[in-house]
Amino acid sequence: MTKQHKHPHEHPADGDSGQDEAFHQGDGGQASAGGDSDSLQAQLAEKEKEIAELKDKYLRTLAESENARKRIRQQSEESVRIQRESILRDLLPIIDNLERALAAARDGTDPKTILDGVQMTVRALLDFLRAQGVTPVASVGQAFDPARHEAVDHVASDAHPPNTVVDEFHRGYQIGERILRPARVSVAKDTGTNRRNDGENDASDLDNN
């Protein structure tokens, strides 16, 4: 009987089989890592694209906002300019009347004619002020009101109660409910007559009782 000899190369050793398996697993891990890297790169590129789009939208919005502010400012300035020109244009006929009055005075025209011309000019000015919402402030005979009057003198007056406006140095004006310029006035002060009269009346009343 012949003996069969086993050759060591006929069957792979267990160690060699483990090495091959580990090698193949290593290849799979590298492929998986490469796939994750590509996915991250794609996500990063997508985020960068979103950021660029948001930045572009922000810059466009900022530019539109700045343009809107410029348009509003220009429209406001234009509106103020038009209003100012309208007011000045309405003043020109009044200046014409004053110049005609001066020319008449230089030519020796009848004083009454000059006076009528000046009065007409004053009326035109008052009409102009009313058109702008400006009206005179009533003063003489009114009780002194520090919100509407500026007292520049106090005078003794038996004809007016104390703290009553007696005279007006220059007229006050208001626009709507707001005082544009207070009237400069003189105000009656207590002369003591009222107090003396009150005392005499009291004494008379005591005698009668």
C-alpha positions as CSV (number, residue, x, y, z in Angstrom):
1,M,0.0,0.0,0.0
2,T,1.4,3.2,-1.0
3,K,1.2,6.3,1.2
4,Q,-0.3,9.5,-0.2
5,H,1.7,12.5,0.7
6,K,-0.1,15.7,1.2
7,H,1.5,18.7,-0.3
8,P,1.4,21.9,1.7
9,H,0.3,23.9,-1.4
10,E,-2.8,22.0,-2.2
11,H,-5.0,23.7,0.4
12,P,-4.6,27.3,1.3
13,A,-3.7,28.0,4.9
14,D,-6.2,29.6,7.2
15,G,-4.0,32.6,7.6
16,D,-4.0,33.3,3.9
17,S,-7.8,33.2,3.8
18,G,-8.1,35.7,6.6
19,Q,-5.7,38.1,4.9
20,D,-7.7,38.0,1.7
21,E,-11.0,38.7,3.5
22,A,-9.4,41.6,5.4
23,F,-8.1,43.0,2.1
24,H,-11.5,42.9,0.5
25,Q,-13.1,44.5,3.6
26,G,-10.5,47.3,3.4
27,D,-11.5,48.0,-0.2
28,G,-15.1,48.3,0.8
29,G,-14.3,50.7,3.7
30,Q,-12.4,53.0,1.4
31,A,-15.2,53.0,-1.1
32,S,-17.7,53.9,1.7
33,A,-15.5,56.7,2.9
34,G,-15.1,58.0,-0.6
35,G,-18.9,58.1,-1.0
36,D,-19.4,60.0,2.3
37,S,-16.9,62.6,1.2
38,D,-18.6,63.1,-2.1
39,S,-22.0,63.5,-0.3
40,L,-20.5,66.1,2.1
41,Q,-18.9,68.0,-0.8
42,A,-22.3,68.1,-2.6
43,Q,-24.1,69.3,0.5
44,L,-21.4,72.0,1.1
45,A,-21.8,73.1,-2.5
46,E,-25.6,73.3,-2.1
47,K,-25.2,75.4,1.1
48,E,-22.8,77.8,-0.6
49,K,-25.2,78.2,-3.5
50,E,-28.1,79.0,-1.0
51,I,-25.9,81.5,0.8
52,A,-25.0,83.2,-2.5
53,E,-28.6,83.4,-3.4
54,L,-29.6,84.9,0.0
55,K,-26.8,87.4,-0.2
56,D,-27.9,88.4,-3.7
57,K,-31.5,88.8,-2.5
58,Y,-30.3,90.9,0.5
59,L,-28.2,93.2,-1.7
60,R,-31.1,93.7,-4.1
61,T,-33.5,94.5,-1.2
62,L,-31.0,96.9,0.2
63,A,-30.6,98.7,-3.1
64,E,-34.4,98.9,-3.6
65,S,-34.8,100.3,-0.1
66,E,-32.2,102.9,-0.7
67,N,-33.8,103.9,-4.0
68,A,-37.2,104.1,-2.3
69,R,-35.7,106.5,0.3
70,K,-34.2,108.6,-2.4
71,R,-37.5,108.8,-4.2
72,I,-39.4,109.8,-1.1
73,R,-36.8,112.4,-0.2
74,Q,-37.0,113.8,-3.8
75,Q,-40.8,113.8,-3.8
76,S,-40.8,115.6,-0.4
77,E,-38.3,118.2,-1.5
78,E,-40.3,118.7,-4.7
79,S,-43.5,119.1,-2.7
80,V,-41.9,121.7,-0.4
81,R,-40.6,123.6,-3.4
82,I,-44.0,123.7,-5.1
83,Q,-45.7,124.9,-1.9
84,R,-43.0,127.6,-1.4
85,E,-43.3,128.8,-5.0
86,S,-47.1,129.0,-4.6
87,I,-46.9,131.1,-1.5
88,L,-44.4,133.4,-3.0
89,R,-46.4,133.7,-6.1
90,D,-49.5,134.8,-4.1
91,L,-47.4,137.5,-2.4
92,L,-46.3,139.2,-5.7
93,P,-49.6,141.1,-6.3
94,I,-49.4,142.5,-2.8
95,I,-45.9,143.8,-3.5
96,D,-47.2,145.3,-6.7
97,N,-49.9,147.2,-4.8
98,L,-47.3,148.5,-2.3
99,E,-45.1,149.7,-5.2
100,R,-48.0,151.5,-6.8
101,A,-48.8,153.2,-3.5
102,L,-45.2,154.3,-3.2
103,A,-45.2,155.6,-6.7
104,A,-48.4,157.5,-6.1
105,A,-46.9,159.1,-3.0
106,R,-43.9,160.2,-4.9
107,D,-46.1,161.7,-7.7
108,G,-48.0,163.8,-5.1
109,T,-51.3,161.9,-5.6
110,D,-54.2,162.7,-3.3
111,P,-53.5,161.3,0.2
112,K,-56.9,159.6,0.3
113,T,-56.1,157.7,-2.8
114,I,-52.8,156.6,-1.3
115,L,-54.5,155.6,2.0
116,D,-57.1,153.6,0.1
117,G,-54.4,151.8,-1.8
118,V,-52.5,150.9,1.5
119,Q,-55.8,149.7,3.1
120,M,-56.4,147.6,0.0
121,T,-52.9,146.1,0.4
122,V,-53.4,145.3,4.0
123,R,-56.7,143.6,3.2
124,A,-55.0,141.6,0.5
125,L,-52.3,140.5,3.0
126,L,-54.9,139.5,5.6
127,D,-56.7,137.5,2.9
128,F,-53.4,135.8,2.0
129,L,-52.8,134.9,5.6
130,R,-56.3,133.5,6.0
131,A,-55.8,131.4,2.9
132,Q,-52.8,129.9,4.8
133,G,-54.9,129.2,7.9
134,V,-53.5,132.2,9.8
135,T,-55.9,134.4,11.7
136,P,-55.5,137.4,14.1
137,V,-55.6,136.9,17.8
138,A,-58.3,139.0,19.7
139,S,-56.6,141.0,22.4
140,V,-58.1,144.4,23.4
141,G,-60.8,144.0,26.0
142,Q,-60.0,140.3,26.6
143,A,-58.7,138.9,29.8
144,F,-54.9,138.5,29.7
145,D,-53.9,135.1,28.6
146,P,-50.1,134.3,28.8
147,A,-50.5,131.7,26.1
148,R,-51.9,134.2,23.7
149,H,-50.6,137.6,24.9
150,E,-47.2,139.0,25.9
151,A,-47.5,141.8,28.5
152,V,-45.0,144.6,27.9
153,D,-46.7,147.2,30.2
154,H,-49.1,147.4,33.1
155,V,-51.3,150.5,33.3
156,A,-53.7,151.9,35.8
157,S,-57.2,151.9,34.4
158,D,-60.6,152.6,36.0
159,A,-62.3,151.7,32.8
160,H,-61.1,148.1,32.7
161,P,-61.0,145.3,35.3
162,P,-57.6,144.3,36.5
163,N,-55.8,141.8,34.3
164,T,-57.6,143.0,31.2
165,V,-55.8,143.9,27.9
166,V,-56.0,147.6,27.4
167,D,-53.9,148.3,24.3
168,E,-52.1,146.3,21.6
169,F,-48.6,147.2,20.4
170,H,-48.6,144.6,17.7
171,R,-51.2,142.1,16.7
172,G,-50.8,138.4,17.5
173,Y,-51.6,135.6,15.0
174,Q,-52.5,132.0,15.3
175,I,-52.5,129.1,12.7
176,G,-55.2,126.7,13.5
177,E,-55.2,126.4,17.3
178,R,-51.5,127.1,17.6
179,I,-50.1,130.5,18.4
180,L,-47.9,131.7,15.6
181,R,-47.0,134.9,17.4
182,P,-48.4,136.3,20.7
183,A,-49.8,139.8,20.8
184,R,-47.7,142.3,22.6
185,V,-50.1,144.2,24.9
186,S,-50.5,146.5,27.9
187,V,-52.6,145.1,30.8
188,A,-54.7,146.9,33.3
189,K,-53.6,146.7,36.9
190,D,-55.6,147.1,40.1
191,T,-55.7,150.8,41.0
192,G,-57.2,150.3,44.5
193,T,-60.5,152.0,43.6
194,N,-62.4,148.8,43.6
195,R,-61.0,147.9,47.0
196,R,-62.0,151.3,48.3
197,N,-65.5,151.0,46.8
198,D,-65.8,147.6,48.3
199,G,-64.8,148.9,51.7
200,E,-67.3,151.8,51.5
201,N,-70.1,149.5,50.5
202,D,-69.3,147.3,53.5
203,A,-69.3,150.2,55.9
204,S,-72.6,151.5,54.4
205,D,-74.1,148.1,54.9
206,L,-73.0,148.0,58.5
207,D,-74.6,151.5,59.2
208,N,-77.9,150.4,57.6
209,N,-78.0,147.3,59.8
